[in-house]
Amino acid sequence: MKMRKKSDLPSKICRTCARPYVWRKKWAKTWNEVLYCSDKCRKLRPLAAGATEDDGAN
């Protein structure tokens, strides 16, 4: 496999912080589902209107 420049990798915009982030090897199989740049942003994601946090206690 040929080396790729970081500037040639696909990128997305984080839904929480609105910063761009680039493809990582650990996201290779799930790139289409990745929405946030980090675990921190995923935890701080804005909740949908009327939605509540699901803590698993029903």
C-alpha positions in Angstrom: 0.0 0.0 0.0 1.3 3.4 -1.0 1.7 6.1 1.6 -0.8 8.9 1.4 -0.3 12.5 2.3 -2.5 13.7 5.2 -3.9 16.4 3.0 -5.2 13.6 0.6 -7.3 11.9 3.2 -11.0 12.4 3.4 -12.3 14.8 6.0 -15.5 15.8 7.8 -16.8 18.6 10.1 -17.5 17.7 13.7 -21.1 18.2 14.7 -20.2 19.5 18.1 -17.2 21.8 17.7 -17.5 22.4 14.0 -13.8 21.7 13.4 -12.6 19.6 10.5 -11.1 16.2 11.2 -9.5 13.7 8.9 -9.9 10.0 8.3 -8.0 7.7 10.7 -7.1 4.0 10.2 -9.2 3.0 13.3 -12.3 4.5 11.5 -11.7 2.5 8.3 -14.7 0.2 8.7 -17.0 2.8 10.2 -16.1 6.1 8.4 -19.7 6.7 7.2 -21.0 6.5 10.8 -18.3 8.7 12.4 -19.9 12.1 13.3 -17.6 13.5 16.0 -13.9 14.3 16.1 -13.4 12.8 19.6 -15.0 11.1 22.5 -15.2 14.4 24.3 -17.3 15.9 21.5 -19.4 12.8 21.3 -20.2 13.1 25.0 -21.0 16.8 24.7 -23.1 16.4 21.6 -26.2 18.5 21.6 -29.3 16.5 22.5 -32.2 16.5 20.0 -35.2 18.6 21.0 -37.4 16.7 23.4 -34.8 13.9 23.8 -33.3 12.8 27.1 -30.0 11.2 27.9 -30.2 7.5 27.9 -28.4 6.3 31.0 -29.7 2.7 30.7 -31.9 3.0 33.8 -35.5 2.3 32.6 
